[in-house]
Structure formats: structure tokens, C-alpha cells
Amino acid sequence: MKYQADKNGYFGVYGGAFIPELLYPNVEELKAHFTEAKEDEKFLSAFRHLLRDYVGRPTPLYFAPSLSLRYGANVYLKREDLNHTGAHKINNTIGQVLLAQRMGKSEIIAETGAGQHGVATATVCAMTGLRCKVFMGEKDMARQAPNVARMKMLGAEVLPAITGSKTLKDATNEAIRYWINNPDSYYIIGSVVGPHPYPEMVAYFQSVISEEMKKQLLEKTGFENPDMVIACVGGGSNAAGAFYHYLDEPVELIIAEAAGKGVNSGKSAATSVLGSPGVLHGSKTLLMQTKDGQVIEPYSISAGLDYPGIGPQHAHLIESNRAKVFAITDDEALDAALILSKTEGIIPALESAHALAVLEKIKFSGQTVVINLSGRGDKDLETYMNYL
């Protein structure tokens, strides 16, 4: 696949491993174990077993009649919101915690923005008996308090990031800093970001999403491929999973990113428009930065999309014109969430609402569209109530 990573972890010109020398043994060890695990039927069987019996997969592919009628398309929702813990994040944490056990690790660290990855990490650590530290921006801890409570109830130590914008970027900085000082710990990165092999590995564990989509579409429509797949992107793990098995197929791939108050408002996280090539959190990618390379603080009403960069594979997909991007404002996402809630009885995560808002941007004429509904909206109810 020309859209997958090469042996050095590059997607086109993006990717690689830009890390302190102290961490090279860690990522090399991880790469070796991941390469072996992908070919180990015992590992894959354990992964599939937990996805089925613990996570609750496969998740349904739901035909949304009201949305379909409203937009003139055959709209299907891939219901990742129905996973245990309420989002796609658990797919990746299951895979990585099995790798951590394979490597003999006893302490897990993670970063989180909206809290869904933190909850998923705390969940699998509780399941396996591993110690867990989750780094979370102080601002995100306040706006995602229910997920903070969940993590603590699951036995995780939640550590606030109090520098910078006190959001996902800063939580990631703190997690990497801790990892450098404690290289025996295992870092479960939550998105398709970070040094190689993380972007490739997280996409692989999330690829179960599009694997199921193909089978479910075949069953429902007689065709494996939709005309279009839409997913939101902060770092982009849910999109990487939803796109994975369609990268070399004649399927239009649509990325929804957070425009915040507007792309040119100074309060945005629209990396594809505002970003330029640079290194962030261990890989070369597109990121929002000043002319002298200082990271520009992102903004989004959605904690999970409040990130100044994008996964290197997504940067490659955008630059090669394989994926098209729509920048969705806070208000557009909130409106889309209310439409789904009131017409289909499903309250989406604010992140997923950005993908839903793309429906308003395209004139359809009967196409089959799959939207990856990456998470449920329980965690965002306070924000929704303020909007109402």
C-alpha cells in the first residue's frame, strides 16, 4: 500500500522517529515486539477474543433513515460509541496492553484530551493489574470531569498538565517527559501520532473498524465499498481505522477537523489549513507553528480535537490529495450533534459531531456514506446544555 508506512516509519515525507537518544532502545524494542506480534496467532487470538468478549465487537453499522432522507444519501453510522468505555479508543489500548504484557512491563503511562483514551487505558490496566498514570491538561480535567472520575475509580493516577494551554498537547509533553525519566514504563499513545512505530501500530489496532465496515456493508448492500467514509481528526486514530482497508480502494476519504471559532479567528485547530511541516511529539508532520517553529496553541470546543498537529499518515493523505478536509466550526458541530440526537436518538461525542457536520457541506445524490461515530456524548453533556 503506497499510503502505509515504509520500513523507517515514513508516510511519504512524514513520520519517522525524532526522539531523545535515551528512548531509542524503547521504540526499537517496541517495533520488534509489534512486528512479531502481528505474525503471532496466539497474540492475535487474544486480541480478537478481548475485542469480542470484553469490548463488545463487532459494533453495529446502523442505517440512519432520518439523516439519509434529510441529506439525500444512504447514511450509515459505524457505532464505535457502543464500545465498552464509549469510544473507539479501547481497540488500541487492548492491543497495546497485550504488547506491554508481552514485553514484561508493569507500569503504563498515557496522555488524554477528551478523557476517552485515558478511560480506555485505565480500563485495560484494571483488567490486567498494571499500574496506570494518565496525564491530562488541567483545562481538560475541568471540562471532562466525568472521565476524570472514571479514571480514578478504575484505579489510575490522573496527573494534571499545568503548562501551556493545559490541554492535549501539554498532556502529551508531560507523558513524554515522564517516559524519558522512566524508560522502563510503557507509553500507550492514544492516537496515530508520536515516533515510529506508534502511528503505524495504532492504525493497525484500529483497522478492525474498516475491516468490520466492509463485511457489514456487503451484508447490507451487496457491496463492500461505500462511496465515501467520513471521520473526525485530531491526531486521527478513529479516522485511520475507518480508512485503513479503503486506502487503495475507489472510496472518497473525508477528514473533518476542528475550525473552532473559524479558521482565521485565531481560535482554531484546523491543522491542514494553518499547519506547515515540522516535528511534533516525535514525528515529522503538519503542525500549527510560528515562523520560528514555536507551536501555536490550538482551540476547539472539543477536547479530543484540541491538538496543534495531525497524524503523519493523515498529513500524507492530505498532501497527496487522497483525503479531502472540511474544517468544522464549534457551532456547526453543535448543530450537527443536535440534529443526530433529535432525529436518530443518538447523542454523539463532540468529536464525532464534527464528522456529522460534513453532511451539511456536500450536495448528495444517493451516494452511500459511512460516518465513523467515534464516541458517545455523555462526557459532553455539560457543554451541550450550555449551548441549549
C-alpha positions in Angstrom: 0.0 0.0 0.0 1.5 3.3 -1.0 -0.3 5.1 1.8 1.2 2.9 4.6 4.5 3.4 6.4 7.8 2.4 4.9 10.4 0.4 6.9 11.6 3.6 8.5 8.1 4.7 9.6 7.6 7.4 6.9 4.3 8.0 5.1 5.7 9.9 2.1 7.8 12.6 3.7 6.0 12.5 7.1 6.7 10.2 10.1 9.9 8.9 11.4 11.2 8.9 15.0 12.6 12.2 16.3 13.2 11.3 19.9 15.9 11.7 22.6 18.7 9.0 22.3 17.6 7.6 25.7 14.3 6.5 24.2 15.7 4.8 21.1 16.0 1.4 22.8 12.4 1.7 23.9 11.0 2.3 20.4 13.3 -0.3 18.8 12.1 -2.9 21.4 8.5 -1.9 20.8 9.0 -2.1 17.0 10.5 -5.6 17.3 7.7 -6.9 19.5 5.0 -5.3 17.4 6.4 -6.9 14.2 6.5 -10.3 15.9 3.0 -9.9 17.4 1.4 -9.2 14.1 2.5 -12.7 12.9 1.8 -14.5 16.2 -1.6 -16.2 16.0 -1.6 -16.6 19.8 -1.3 -12.8 20.3 -3.9 -12.1 17.5 -6.3 -14.6 19.0 -6.1 -13.0 22.4 -6.6 -9.6 20.8 -9.7 -10.8 18.9 -11.1 -12.6 22.0 -10.9 -9.4 24.1 -12.4 -7.3 21.3 -15.3 -9.7 21.1 -16.0 -10.6 24.8 -14.7 -7.5 26.6 -15.2 -4.6 24.2 -18.4 -5.9 22.6 -17.3 -6.0 19.0 -18.3 -6.0 16.2 -20.0 -2.7 16.6 -23.2 -2.2 14.5 -23.3 -0.4 11.2 -26.5 1.5 11.5 -28.5 2.8 8.6 -29.7 6.2 9.7 -33.1 6.8 7.9 -33.7 10.3 9.1 -30.3 11.5 8.1 -30.5 9.7 4.8 -33.8 11.4 4.0 -32.5 14.8 5.1 -29.3 14.8 3.0 -30.3 12.7 0.0 -27.7 9.9 0.7 -27.6 6.5 2.2 -26.1 7.4 5.5 -24.6 4.6 7.7 -23.1 5.2 11.2 -20.3 2.9 12.4 -21.3 2.8 16.1 -18.0 3.0 17.9 -19.9 4.8 20.6 -21.3 1.4 21.6 -17.9 0.0 22.6 -17.1 -0.6 26.2 -15.9 2.8 27.6 -17.9 4.6 24.9 -15.4 5.2 22.1 -13.0 3.6 19.6 -10.1 4.2 21.9 -10.4 0.8 23.6 -9.5 -1.0 20.4 -6.0 0.4 20.6 -5.5 0.1 24.3 -6.4 -3.6 24.2 -3.8 -4.2 21.6 -1.1 -2.1 23.3 -1.7 -3.5 26.8 -1.2 -7.0 25.3 2.1 -5.8 23.9 3.1 -4.3 27.2 2.5 -7.7 28.9 4.4 -9.4 26.2 7.3 -7.1 26.9 7.1 -7.6 30.7 6.1 -4.1 31.6 4.4 -3.3 34.9 3.7 0.4 34.6 1.6 2.0 31.9 1.5 5.8 31.1 -0.8 7.6 28.8 -2.0 11.1 27.7 -5.6 12.1 27.2 -7.6 15.1 25.9 -11.3 14.3 26.0 -10.6 11.6 28.5 -11.7 8.7 26.4 -8.2 7.3 25.8 -7.4 7.8 29.5 -10.5 5.9 30.5 -9.7 3.2 28.0 -6.2 2.9 29.3 -7.3 2.9 32.9 -9.8 0.2 32.0 -7.3 -2.2 30.4 -4.8 -1.6 33.3 -7.5 -2.5 35.8 -8.3 -5.6 33.7 -4.6 -6.7 33.6 -3.5 -5.4 37.0 -0.9 -3.0 35.7 -0.1 0.4 37.3 -1.5 3.3 35.4 -0.6 7.0 35.2 -2.6 9.3 32.9 -1.5 12.8 32.0 -4.3 15.3 31.3 -4.4 19.0 30.7 -5.7 20.9 33.7 -8.2 22.7 31.4 -9.4 19.3 30.0 -9.7 17.9 33.5 -12.3 20.6 34.3 -14.3 20.3 31.1 -14.2 16.5 31.1 -14.7 15.9 34.9 -16.9 12.7 34.4 -14.0 11.0 32.6 -11.5 12.1 35.3 -13.8 10.4 37.9 -14.0 7.2 35.8 -10.2 7.0 35.6 -9.8 7.4 39.3 -12.5 4.9 40.0 -10.6 2.4 37.8 -7.5 2.9 39.9 -5.5 5.3 37.6 -3.5 8.2 38.9 -4.5 11.3 36.9 -1.7 13.9 36.7 -2.6 17.4 35.6 -0.5 19.2 32.9 -0.4 22.8 34.1 1.8 24.4 31.4 0.9 26.0 28.0 -2.7 25.7 27.0 -3.2 23.0 29.6 -4.8 20.7 27.0 -3.8 17.6 25.0 -0.5 18.9 23.6 0.7 19.7 27.1 -0.5 16.4 28.5 1.5 14.6 25.7 4.6 16.7 26.6 4.3 15.6 30.2 3.8 12.0 29.3 6.9 12.0 27.1 8.9 13.8 29.8 7.9 11.1 32.3 8.8 8.4 29.8 12.2 9.8 29.3 12.8 9.8 33.1 11.2 6.4 33.5 12.2 4.4 30.4 11.0 1.1 31.9 7.4 2.2 31.7 5.2 1.5 28.7 3.7 4.5 26.9 0.3 3.8 25.4 -0.1 6.6 22.9 -3.7 7.2 22.1 -3.6 8.4 18.6 -1.7 7.9 15.3 1.0 10.3 16.4 4.4 10.0 18.1 7.6 8.3 16.9 7.6 5.2 14.7 6.2 2.6 15.2 3.2 4.3 17.1 1.4 5.8 14.1 1.5 2.5 12.2 0.7 0.4 15.2 -2.2 2.4 16.4 -3.7 2.4 12.9 -3.3 -1.4 12.8 -5.1 -1.9 16.1 -7.9 0.5 14.9 -8.2 -1.2 11.5 -10.8 -3.5 13.0 -13.2 -0.6 12.3 -12.9 -0.7 8.5 -12.5 -4.5 8.5 -15.9 -4.8 10.0 -17.4 -2.0 7.8 -16.5 -3.9 4.7 -18.2 -7.1 5.9 -21.3 -5.3 7.2 -21.7 -3.2 4.1 -21.5 -6.3 1.9 -24.2 -7.9 4.1 -26.5 -4.9 3.9 -25.9 -3.6 0.4 -24.2 -6.3 -1.6 -21.1 -4.1 -1.9 -18.0 -3.9 0.4 -17.2 -0.3 -0.5 -19.2 2.9 0.2 -18.8 5.9 -2.0 -17.5 7.9 1.0 -16.1 7.5 4.5 -16.2 10.5 6.9 -14.3 10.7 10.2 -13.1 13.4 12.5 -9.4 14.0 13.1 -7.5 15.5 16.0 -4.5 13.2 15.9 -6.7 10.9 13.9 -6.8 7.3 15.2 -10.5 6.7 14.6 -10.1 8.0 11.0 -7.0 5.9 10.5 -9.0 2.8 11.5 -12.0 3.8 9.4 -9.9 4.5 6.3 -7.4 1.6 6.7 -9.0 -1.0 4.4 -10.2 1.6 1.9 -6.9 3.4 1.2 -6.3 1.6 -2.1 -10.0 1.4 -3.0 -12.1 3.8 -5.1 -13.6 5.3 -1.9 -13.6 9.0 -1.1 -12.0 9.7 2.2 -13.2 12.8 4.1 -11.5 14.3 7.2 -13.4 16.6 9.5 -11.1 18.8 11.6 -11.9 21.5 14.2 -12.1 25.0 12.9 -13.0 26.2 16.4 -14.3 29.8 16.2 -13.3 29.9 12.5 -10.1 29.0 10.6 -8.9 32.6 10.6 -10.2 33.6 14.0 -7.0 32.8 15.9 -9.0 30.2 17.8 -8.8 27.1 15.7 -7.3 23.7 15.4 -7.5 23.4 11.6 -4.1 21.9 11.0 -4.5 21.1 7.4 -5.1 24.8 6.6 -3.0 26.5 9.2 -0.2 24.0 9.6 3.2 23.5 8.0 5.8 20.7 8.1 7.6 20.3 11.4 8.4 17.9 14.2 5.9 17.4 17.0 5.9 14.7 19.7 8.5 12.5 17.9 7.4 12.6 14.3 7.5 14.9 11.3 4.0 16.0 10.4 1.9 19.1 9.7 1.5 21.3 12.7 0.4 24.8 13.7 3.6 26.8 14.3 5.1 30.2 14.1 7.8 31.1 11.5 10.5 30.3 14.1 8.9 26.9 14.9 7.1 27.7 18.1 3.8 25.7 18.4 0.7 27.8 18.1 -1.9 27.0 20.7 -4.9 25.2 19.2 -8.5 25.8 20.1 -11.6 23.7 19.8 -14.8 23.2 21.9 -13.9 19.5 21.6 -11.1 18.4 23.9 -10.3 15.5 21.7 -9.7 17.7 18.6 -7.8 20.4 20.5 -4.4 19.4 19.1 -1.9 21.5 17.0 -0.9 18.7 14.8 -2.2 15.7 12.8 -1.0 12.1 12.4 1.8 11.8 9.8 -0.3 9.4 7.7 -3.1 11.9 7.6 -0.7 14.6 6.6 0.4 12.3 3.7 -3.2 11.6 2.7 -4.0 15.3 2.6 -0.8 16.3 0.7 -1.3 13.5 -1.8 -4.9 14.5 -2.3 -6.1 11.1 -1.2 -8.2 12.6 1.5 -10.3 15.8 1.4 -10.6 18.0 4.5 -13.5 20.0 5.8 -12.9 22.5 8.7 -15.9 22.4 11.0 -16.6 25.2 13.5 -17.8 24.8 17.1 -21.3 25.9 16.2 -21.5 23.6 13.1 -20.5 20.7 15.3 -23.0 21.6 18.0 -25.8 21.9 15.4 -24.9 18.5 13.9 -25.0 16.9 17.3 -28.5 18.2 18.0 -29.7 17.0 14.6 -28.5 13.5 15.2 -29.9 13.5 18.8 -33.3 14.7 17.8 -33.7 12.7 14.6 -32.0 9.4 15.3 -32.0 9.3 19.2 -28.2 9.1 19.4 -26.2 11.7 21.3 -22.7 11.8 19.8 -19.4 12.9 21.3 -18.4 16.4 20.2 -15.5 15.0 18.3 -17.9 12.8 16.2 -20.3 15.7 15.7 -17.6 17.4 13.6 -17.8 14.4 11.2 -21.6 14.6 11.1 -21.4 18.3 10.2 -19.7 17.4 6.9 -23.2 16.3 5.7 -24.2 19.9 5.6 -21.2 20.8 3.3 -21.8 18.3 0.5 -24.7 18.0 -2.0 -25.5 14.4 -2.3 -27.4 12.4 -4.9 -27.9 9.0 -3.5 -24.4 8.1 -2.5 -23.6 5.5 0.2 -21.8 7.3 3.0 -20.3 5.8 6.2 -19.6 8.2 9.1 -17.4 6.8 11.9 -19.3 7.7 15.1 -16.2 7.6 17.2 -17.7 8.1 20.6 -20.8 8.8 22.7 -21.8 12.2 24.1 -22.1 11.5 27.8 -18.9 13.3 28.6 -20.0 16.4 26.7 -23.5 16.9 28.2 -22.5 19.9 30.2 -21.2 21.6 27.0 -24.4 20.7 25.1 -26.5 22.0 28.0 -24.7 25.3 27.9 -25.3 25.5 24.2 -29.0 24.8 24.6 
